[in-house]
Amino acid sequence: MPIPQQKTPDRRISRRQKALRAKMSRRGFDAFLITNPHNVRYFCGFTGDDSWVVLTAGRCALLTDSRYTEQARSECCHCDVLERKGSLHALCRQFLSENEARIVGFESDAVTYRLWSLLQGDGLEWQPSTGLVESQRMTKDPEEVRRIGRAISVAQAAFLQVRELIKPGVTEVWLANKLDAIQRQLGASGSSFEPIVLFGERASLPHGRPSERVLKEGEQVLIDWGARVGLYDSDLTRVLLPSKISGKLRRIYQIVLDAQRAAIDAAKPGMSGRQLDAVARKVIEKAHYGKAFGHGLGHGVGLEIHEGPVLSRFSTDELKPGMVVTIEPGIYIPGWGGVRIEDMILITRTGRRVLTSLPKSMDEVCVI
């Protein structure tokens, strides 16, 4: 049987493990259990399912089963691959016992009470932890930024193709399915999330699901979508307008665009999520639509479509160089419709760099 070719060592993964070990030491953990699939991928490069990572001061182990052993050995060069014969939790306890670990941290957001109960025994003391891994993932390295850039490129190219298909008579769900299919044809493994396509008054639903609603003459089209490429996501929103646009729609679109541009221009390291949210919110409130902007300004994007940092009225997350976030203010009026404009930016040492490039000025989006 041929031996699986092992992946070339990735210094990024080695640095990630080193950083987590430093955090473990400060918390007094002898080991740390990682069960969130996104965090498993982040710390060892494994892209399969139903597997855990256990990190100690001297070892990193991927606990998996026979379905993934060959794949794991080809993908993971910074950890031992251990194949379970029984349950994962039994193998985990055995590994910890053999490595003389007693105090073990775990991801409290990912471990259920039942799993926590099964992990008990063998003299182990389990300590819950929140955000220990996610705080590392907030800051992207250059390769992660490149991968996010590729996901953005696919999403933007797909949108430009779909835009040509928009005409009265199409349905929301048909257009959403077309967008998903085109992204896959262009190289995405899939959409980052189910595309949101909403016509007319249904655009007042910030996270509405596409329906059989038919597009009529003179209606706006809100599209929120993203592509997943190389495990990384993208997230954009555009509103396309009819050639004959009402005064109310014109005014609301311009308010949202002004709010978004103000926030993008203001973004820089050292700001809190709350401070940046306030920049956009002030523009919308000054126009007397503050109550129509209910959600936060944005969020981080990476291995997951929603991750830290959070940009909202309540967020104390600090923006740092390497963070990739969305800027997506909106105004939503039930029974009338809504407008949201979303781009992705990279926080740099001196400010920000806009990663997305689709047109959004009013004359460029009046295409229906």
MARTI-716286 format. One record per residue (C-alpha): residue number from 1; residue in three letters; x, y, z. Coordinates in steps of 0.001 Angstrom, whole numbers. Example, Ala and Ser with C-alpha at 12.3 -4.5 7.8 and 13.67 -1.06 7.14 Angstrom:
[lummi 1,'ALA',[12300,-4500,7800]]
[lummi 2,'SER',[13670,-1060,7140]]
This chain:
[lummi 1,'MET',[0,0,0]]
[lummi 2,'PRO',[1486,3388,-940]]
[lummi 3,'ILE',[2382,5678,1938]]
[lummi 4,'PRO',[398,8934,1827]]
[lummi 5,'GLN',[2547,11862,807]]
[lummi 6,'GLN',[2835,14209,3743]]
[lummi 7,'LYS',[2163,17868,3315]]
[lummi 8,'THR',[5116,20254,3425]]
[lummi 9,'PRO',[5533,21655,6949]]
[lummi 10,'ASP',[3610,24887,7424]]
[lummi 11,'ARG',[5365,27381,9685]]
[lummi 12,'ARG',[2073,29192,10209]]
[lummi 13,'ILE',[583,26171,11971]]
[lummi 14,'SER',[3703,25766,14089]]
[lummi 15,'ARG',[3434,29426,15157]]
[lummi 16,'ARG',[-261,29001,15961]]
[lummi 17,'GLN',[438,26039,18207]]
[lummi 18,'LYS',[3269,27901,19924]]
[lummi 19,'ALA',[997,30884,20608]]
[lummi 20,'LEU',[-1723,28652,22050]]
[lummi 21,'ARG',[810,26862,24273]]
[lummi 22,'ALA',[1816,30244,25699]]
[lummi 23,'LYS',[-1824,30968,26524]]
[lummi 24,'MET',[-2197,27502,28047]]
[lummi 25,'SER',[789,28124,30281]]
[lummi 26,'ARG',[-620,31425,31516]]
[lummi 27,'ARG',[-3922,29708,32341]]
[lummi 28,'GLY',[-2229,26791,34082]]
[lummi 29,'PHE',[-3438,24210,31554]]
[lummi 30,'ASP',[-1426,21035,31024]]
[lummi 31,'ALA',[-3350,20388,27817]]
[lummi 32,'PHE',[-6087,21861,25678]]
[lummi 33,'LEU',[-8844,20017,23806]]
[lummi 34,'ILE',[-10045,21507,20483]]
[lummi 35,'THR',[-13334,20141,19131]]
[lummi 36,'ASN',[-14650,23008,16962]]
[lummi 37,'PRO',[-14007,21773,13363]]
[lummi 38,'HIS',[-12835,25238,12211]]
[lummi 39,'ASN',[-10348,25415,15063]]
[lummi 40,'VAL',[-9145,21875,14341]]
[lummi 41,'ARG',[-8342,22977,10789]]
[lummi 42,'TYR',[-6647,26122,12040]]
[lummi 43,'PHE',[-4269,24247,14347]]
[lummi 44,'CYS',[-3323,21221,12248]]
[lummi 45,'GLY',[-4534,21682,8654]]
[lummi 46,'PHE',[-6966,18744,8728]]
[lummi 47,'THR',[-10022,19272,6511]]
[lummi 48,'GLY',[-12082,16230,7476]]
[lummi 49,'ASP',[-14803,15853,10118]]
[lummi 50,'ASP',[-15466,14140,13453]]
[lummi 51,'SER',[-11940,14673,14759]]
[lummi 52,'TRP',[-10327,16489,17670]]
[lummi 53,'VAL',[-6976,18093,18400]]
[lummi 54,'VAL',[-5294,17759,21793]]
[lummi 55,'LEU',[-2351,20037,22506]]
[lummi 56,'THR',[100,19549,25388]]
[lummi 57,'ALA',[3354,21319,26155]]
[lummi 58,'GLY',[5275,18827,24055]]
[lummi 59,'ARG',[2837,17156,21679]]
[lummi 60,'CYS',[-39,17834,19335]]
[lummi 61,'ALA',[-2330,14959,18425]]
[lummi 62,'LEU',[-5193,14663,15962]]
[lummi 63,'LEU',[-7722,12093,17190]]
[lummi 64,'THR',[-9643,10633,14265]]
[lummi 65,'ASP',[-10980,7356,12871]]
[lummi 66,'SER',[-10248,4987,9988]]
[lummi 67,'ARG',[-12306,7029,7499]]
[lummi 68,'TYR',[-9805,9877,7765]]
[lummi 69,'THR',[-6485,8330,8811]]
[lummi 70,'GLU',[-4895,8414,5365]]
[lummi 71,'GLN',[-6170,11924,4681]]
[lummi 72,'ALA',[-5001,13167,8073]]
[lummi 73,'ARG',[-1486,11800,7607]]
[lummi 74,'SER',[-1213,13577,4263]]
[lummi 75,'GLU',[-2565,16888,5560]]
[lummi 76,'CYS',[-1139,17124,9068]]
[lummi 77,'CYS',[2604,17440,9532]]
[lummi 78,'HIS',[2611,19243,12869]]
[lummi 79,'CYS',[803,16617,14932]]
[lummi 80,'ASP',[580,12899,15565]]
[lummi 81,'VAL',[-2381,11165,13957]]
[lummi 82,'LEU',[-4058,8765,16384]]
[lummi 83,'GLU',[-6767,6432,15085]]
[lummi 84,'ARG',[-9480,5551,17535]]
[lummi 85,'LYS',[-10702,1998,17932]]
[lummi 86,'GLY',[-13458,2936,20343]]
[lummi 87,'SER',[-14830,6362,21177]]
[lummi 88,'LEU',[-13101,9701,20712]]
[lummi 89,'HIS',[-13553,10616,24353]]
[lummi 90,'ALA',[-11921,7369,25500]]
[lummi 91,'LEU',[-8942,7945,23194]]
[lummi 92,'CYS',[-8718,11523,24438]]
[lummi 93,'ARG',[-8576,10452,28090]]
[lummi 94,'GLN',[-5984,7793,27246]]
[lummi 95,'PHE',[-3758,10300,25428]]
[lummi 96,'LEU',[-3993,12803,28284]]
[lummi 97,'SER',[-3196,10150,30860]]
[lummi 98,'GLU',[-182,8885,28898]]
[lummi 99,'ASN',[1119,12459,28661]]
[lummi 100,'GLU',[599,13090,32383]]
[lummi 101,'ALA',[-1870,15920,31863]]
[lummi 102,'ARG',[-4178,16728,34752]]
[lummi 103,'ILE',[-5648,20209,34182]]
[lummi 104,'VAL',[-7195,20341,30721]]
[lummi 105,'GLY',[-8811,23331,29054]]
[lummi 106,'PHE',[-11658,22881,26614]]
[lummi 107,'GLU',[-13816,25026,24320]]
[lummi 108,'SER',[-16927,25611,26386]]
[lummi 109,'ASP',[-18776,26970,23342]]
[lummi 110,'ALA',[-18238,23700,21455]]
[lummi 111,'VAL',[-18515,20989,24126]]
[lummi 112,'THR',[-21986,19823,25104]]
[lummi 113,'TYR',[-22860,18808,28649]]
[lummi 114,'ARG',[-23149,15168,27530]]
[lummi 115,'LEU',[-19653,15232,26011]]
[lummi 116,'TRP',[-18269,16942,29103]]
[lummi 117,'SER',[-19776,14133,31199]]
[lummi 118,'LEU',[-18148,11473,28998]]
[lummi 119,'LEU',[-14735,13120,29333]]
[lummi 120,'GLN',[-14721,12803,33113]]
[lummi 121,'GLY',[-12448,10287,34785]]
[lummi 122,'ASP',[-8786,9267,35020]]
[lummi 123,'GLY',[-8096,12070,37511]]
[lummi 124,'LEU',[-8558,14818,34897]]
[lummi 125,'GLU',[-9688,18305,35866]]
[lummi 126,'TRP',[-11555,19998,33004]]
[lummi 127,'GLN',[-11496,23805,32827]]
[lummi 128,'PRO',[-13867,25652,30454]]
[lummi 129,'SER',[-12464,28363,28224]]
[lummi 130,'THR',[-14111,30786,25801]]
[lummi 131,'GLY',[-12372,32545,22934]]
[lummi 132,'LEU',[-8871,31211,23615]]
[lummi 133,'VAL',[-8584,29947,20039]]
[lummi 134,'GLU',[-10929,32422,18371]]
[lummi 135,'SER',[-8873,35373,19625]]
[lummi 136,'GLN',[-5931,34046,17595]]
[lummi 137,'ARG',[-8073,33582,14502]]
[lummi 138,'MET',[-9172,37220,14527]]
[lummi 139,'THR',[-5807,38318,13098]]
[lummi 140,'LYS',[-5064,36867,9678]]
[lummi 141,'ASP',[-1599,36145,8327]]
[lummi 142,'PRO',[-706,37142,4730]]
[lummi 143,'GLU',[-1619,33722,3325]]
[lummi 144,'GLU',[-5035,33857,4948]]
[lummi 145,'VAL',[-5589,37319,3472]]
[lummi 146,'ARG',[-4658,35959,30]]
[lummi 147,'ARG',[-7134,33107,399]]
[lummi 148,'ILE',[-9881,35487,1464]]
[lummi 149,'GLY',[-8964,37593,-1569]]
[lummi 150,'ARG',[-9497,34601,-3850]]
[lummi 151,'ALA',[-12902,33991,-2260]]
[lummi 152,'ILE',[-13768,37634,-2895]]
[lummi 153,'SER',[-12652,37409,-6532]]
[lummi 154,'VAL',[-14904,34414,-7177]]
[lummi 155,'ALA',[-17865,36048,-5427]]
[lummi 156,'GLN',[-17476,39271,-7397]]
[lummi 157,'ALA',[-17082,37507,-10744]]
[lummi 158,'ALA',[-20204,35432,-10056]]
[lummi 159,'PHE',[-22206,38515,-9112]]
[lummi 160,'LEU',[-21303,40278,-12358]]
[lummi 161,'GLN',[-22616,37278,-14311]]
[lummi 162,'VAL',[-25806,37032,-12263]]
[lummi 163,'ARG',[-26482,40748,-12587]]
[lummi 164,'GLU',[-27004,40228,-16320]]
[lummi 165,'LEU',[-29802,37724,-15562]]
[lummi 166,'ILE',[-31882,40089,-13438]]
[lummi 167,'LYS',[-35108,41087,-15141]]
[lummi 168,'PRO',[-38804,41222,-14299]]
[lummi 169,'GLY',[-40243,37722,-14037]]
[lummi 170,'VAL',[-37345,35964,-12304]]
[lummi 171,'THR',[-37844,34693,-8758]]
[lummi 172,'GLU',[-35693,35246,-5699]]
[lummi 173,'VAL',[-34927,31565,-5254]]
[lummi 174,'TRP',[-34069,31075,-8944]]
[lummi 175,'LEU',[-31593,33924,-8822]]
[lummi 176,'ALA',[-30073,32688,-5550]]
[lummi 177,'ASN',[-29587,29200,-7000]]
[lummi 178,'LYS',[-27996,30657,-10126]]
[lummi 179,'LEU',[-25556,32637,-8014]]
[lummi 180,'ASP',[-24589,29567,-6007]]
[lummi 181,'ALA',[-24102,27487,-9172]]
[lummi 182,'ILE',[-21967,30112,-10905]]
[lummi 183,'GLN',[-19723,30464,-7849]]
[lummi 184,'ARG',[-19099,26722,-7929]]
[lummi 185,'GLN',[-18369,26854,-11661]]
[lummi 186,'LEU',[-15803,29573,-10977]]
[lummi 187,'GLY',[-13941,27466,-8427]]
[lummi 188,'ALA',[-15723,27856,-5102]]
[lummi 189,'SER',[-16389,24781,-2997]]
[lummi 190,'GLY',[-19752,26381,-2328]]
[lummi 191,'SER',[-21410,29501,-1028]]
[lummi 192,'SER',[-20269,30887,2316]]
[lummi 193,'PHE',[-23956,30836,3313]]
[lummi 194,'GLU',[-27283,30489,1531]]
[lummi 195,'PRO',[-27394,33550,-748]]
[lummi 196,'ILE',[-29916,36175,301]]
[lummi 197,'VAL',[-31894,37518,-2659]]
[lummi 198,'LEU',[-34859,39772,-1857]]
[lummi 199,'PHE',[-37089,41897,-4087]]
[lummi 200,'GLY',[-39004,45079,-3329]]
[lummi 201,'GLU',[-40622,45236,108]]
[lummi 202,'ARG',[-38978,41930,1134]]
[lummi 203,'ALA',[-35615,43723,1226]]
[lummi 204,'SER',[-36652,44955,4690]]
[lummi 205,'LEU',[-35726,41472,6017]]
[lummi 206,'PRO',[-32012,41704,6960]]
[lummi 207,'HIS',[-31570,37916,6775]]
[lummi 208,'GLY',[-34629,36954,4757]]
[lummi 209,'ARG',[-34623,33693,2812]]
[lummi 210,'PRO',[-35234,33668,-934]]
[lummi 211,'SER',[-38803,32816,-1923]]
[lummi 212,'GLU',[-40839,32321,-5071]]
[lummi 213,'ARG',[-41468,36063,-5081]]
[lummi 214,'VAL',[-41347,37371,-8685]]
[lummi 215,'LEU',[-39448,40543,-9552]]
[lummi 216,'LYS',[-41683,43324,-10849]]
[lummi 217,'GLU',[-40893,46467,-12791]]
[lummi 218,'GLY',[-39473,49300,-10696]]
[lummi 219,'GLU',[-38325,47215,-7701]]
[lummi 220,'GLN',[-34937,47111,-6001]]
[lummi 221,'VAL',[-33013,43841,-5604]]
[lummi 222,'LEU',[-30932,43145,-2481]]
[lummi 223,'ILE',[-28286,40418,-2833]]
[lummi 224,'ASP',[-26128,39286,107]]
[lummi 225,'TRP',[-23737,36467,-827]]
[lummi 226,'GLY',[-20255,35035,-510]]
[lummi 227,'ALA',[-18017,32300,-1893]]
[lummi 228,'ARG',[-15947,29742,1]]
[lummi 229,'VAL',[-12576,29083,-1625]]
[lummi 230,'GLY',[-9720,27156,-14]]
[lummi 231,'LEU',[-11694,26946,3271]]
[lummi 232,'TYR',[-11993,30747,3511]]
[lummi 233,'ASP',[-15129,32853,3089]]
[lummi 234,'SER',[-16186,36145,1574]]
[lummi 235,'ASP',[-19251,38265,2328]]
[lummi 236,'LEU',[-20710,41094,215]]
[lummi 237,'THR',[-24031,42876,-262]]
[lummi 238,'ARG',[-25253,45021,-3120]]
[lummi 239,'VAL',[-28617,46600,-3892]]
[lummi 240,'LEU',[-29487,46961,-7564]]
[lummi 241,'LEU',[-31900,49729,-8449]]
[lummi 242,'PRO',[-34450,50261,-11211]]
[lummi 243,'SER',[-33650,52811,-13900]]
[lummi 244,'LYS',[-36569,54917,-12663]]
[lummi 245,'ILE',[-35833,55299,-8972]]
[lummi 246,'SER',[-38207,56926,-6491]]
[lummi 247,'GLY',[-37116,59861,-4388]]
[lummi 248,'LYS',[-37397,57853,-1155]]
[lummi 249,'LEU',[-35275,54989,-2458]]
[lummi 250,'ARG',[-32727,57442,-3837]]
[lummi 251,'ARG',[-32460,59205,-474]]
[lummi 252,'ILE',[-32183,56034,1611]]
[lummi 253,'TYR',[-29630,54463,-703]]
[lummi 254,'GLN',[-27437,57571,-496]]
[lummi 255,'ILE',[-27685,57686,3309]]
[lummi 256,'VAL',[-26534,54072,3600]]
[lummi 257,'LEU',[-23735,54630,1103]]
[lummi 258,'ASP',[-22553,57732,2969]]
[lummi 259,'ALA',[-22620,55845,6280]]
[lummi 260,'GLN',[-20613,52978,4821]]
[lummi 261,'ARG',[-18015,55240,3242]]
[lummi 262,'ALA',[-17635,57175,6492]]
[lummi 263,'ALA',[-16985,53977,8444]]
[lummi 264,'ILE',[-14507,52647,5885]]
[lummi 265,'ASP',[-12610,55931,5898]]
[lummi 266,'ALA',[-12505,55987,9704]]
[lummi 267,'ALA',[-11396,52375,10251]]
[lummi 268,'LYS',[-7939,52032,11790]]
[lummi 269,'PRO',[-6100,49956,14381]]
[lummi 270,'GLY',[-6784,50827,17982]]
[lummi 271,'MET',[-10479,51569,17468]]
[lummi 272,'SER',[-13050,49471,19260]]
[lummi 273,'GLY',[-15912,47788,17448]]
[lummi 274,'ARG',[-18241,50173,19268]]
[lummi 275,'GLN',[-16377,53264,18059]]
[lummi 276,'LEU',[-16417,52230,14408]]
[lummi 277,'ASP',[-20084,51254,14582]]
[lummi 278,'ALA',[-20824,54722,15950]]
[lummi 279,'VAL',[-19294,56408,12895]]
[lummi 280,'ALA',[-21821,54817,10517]]
[lummi 281,'ARG',[-24686,54967,12998]]
[lummi 282,'LYS',[-24226,58720,13462]]
[lummi 283,'VAL',[-24779,59314,9728]]
[lummi 284,'ILE',[-27964,57243,9721]]
[lummi 285,'GLU',[-29282,58773,12946]]
[lummi 286,'LYS',[-28642,62299,11650]]
[lummi 287,'ALA',[-30891,61418,8707]]
[lummi 288,'HIS',[-33590,60292,11211]]
[lummi 289,'TYR',[-33392,56584,10309]]
[lummi 290,'GLY',[-31539,55389,13398]]
[lummi 291,'LYS',[-34336,53063,14496]]
[lummi 292,'ALA',[-34266,51421,11059]]
[lummi 293,'PHE',[-30640,50278,11544]]
[lummi 294,'GLY',[-30995,47518,14108]]
[lummi 295,'HIS',[-27995,45259,13557]]
[lummi 296,'GLY',[-24279,45837,14051]]
[lummi 297,'LEU',[-21970,47439,11515]]
[lummi 298,'GLY',[-20031,44281,10710]]
[lummi 299,'HIS',[-18005,41259,11773]]
[lummi 300,'GLY',[-14841,39344,11084]]
[lummi 301,'VAL',[-14642,36848,8203]]
[lummi 302,'GLY',[-12247,33938,7759]]
[lummi 303,'LEU',[-12712,30204,8207]]
[lummi 304,'GLU',[-16229,31105,9322]]
[lummi 305,'ILE',[-18552,33658,7800]]
[lummi 306,'HIS',[-19182,35223,11215]]
[lummi 307,'GLU',[-16213,35412,13552]]
[lummi 308,'GLY',[-14441,38028,15653]]
[lummi 309,'PRO',[-14030,40899,15887]]
[lummi 310,'VAL',[-17576,42200,16263]]
[lummi 311,'LEU',[-18466,45715,15139]]
[lummi 312,'SER',[-21559,46790,17063]]
[lummi 313,'ARG',[-22869,49253,19626]]
[lummi 314,'PHE',[-21835,46861,22389]]
[lummi 315,'SER',[-18465,45577,21166]]
[lummi 316,'THR',[-15232,46278,23019]]
[lummi 317,'ASP',[-13190,44245,20501]]
[lummi 318,'GLU',[-10110,46211,19451]]
[lummi 319,'LEU',[-9240,46476,15766]]
[lummi 320,'LYS',[-5707,45265,15023]]
[lummi 321,'PRO',[-3601,44950,11861]]
[lummi 322,'GLY',[-4461,41745,10014]]
[lummi 323,'MET',[-8133,41696,10910]]
[lummi 324,'VAL',[-10571,41271,8000]]
[lummi 325,'VAL',[-14023,42698,8685]]
[lummi 326,'THR',[-17222,43597,6868]]
[lummi 327,'ILE',[-18677,47107,6825]]
[lummi 328,'GLU',[-22420,46727,6209]]
[lummi 329,'PRO',[-24791,49428,7449]]
[lummi 330,'GLY',[-28433,49204,6419]]
[lummi 331,'ILE',[-31850,50813,6651]]
[lummi 332,'TYR',[-34943,48572,6756]]
[lummi 333,'ILE',[-38564,49723,6614]]
[lummi 334,'PRO',[-41250,47005,6939]]
[lummi 335,'GLY',[-43728,47061,4062]]
[lummi 336,'TRP',[-41453,49237,1937]]
[lummi 337,'GLY',[-38069,47522,1613]]
[lummi 338,'GLY',[-34490,48081,2634]]
[lummi 339,'VAL',[-30950,48926,1584]]
[lummi 340,'ARG',[-27702,47358,2820]]
[lummi 341,'ILE',[-24270,47875,1269]]
[lummi 342,'GLU',[-21449,45598,2369]]
[lummi 343,'ASP',[-17740,45482,1619]]
[lummi 344,'MET',[-14772,43748,3238]]
[lummi 345,'ILE',[-11725,45598,4511]]
[lummi 346,'LEU',[-8334,44627,5937]]
[lummi 347,'ILE',[-7090,46570,8949]]
[lummi 348,'THR',[-3480,47623,8300]]
[lummi 349,'ARG',[-796,49235,10460]]
[lummi 350,'THR',[-1811,52694,9272]]
[lummi 351,'GLY',[-5513,52340,8501]]
[lummi 352,'ARG',[-7419,50017,6234]]
[lummi 353,'ARG',[-7384,48481,2752]]
[lummi 354,'VAL',[-10637,47772,930]]
[lummi 355,'LEU',[-10581,44207,-409]]
[lummi 356,'THR',[-13798,44318,-2443]]
[lummi 357,'SER',[-14243,46350,-5590]]
[lummi 358,'LEU',[-17753,45990,-7010]]
[lummi 359,'PRO',[-19350,49300,-8045]]
[lummi 360,'LYS',[-21828,50838,-5617]]
[lummi 361,'SER',[-22403,54470,-6569]]
[lummi 362,'MET',[-26028,55114,-7479]]
[lummi 363,'ASP',[-25508,55511,-11215]]
[lummi 364,'GLU',[-23539,52227,-11296]]
[lummi 365,'VAL',[-26243,50148,-9597]]
[lummi 366,'CYS',[-29262,51428,-11578]]
[lummi 367,'VAL',[-29223,48455,-13923]]
[lummi 368,'ILE',[-32671,46876,-13789]]
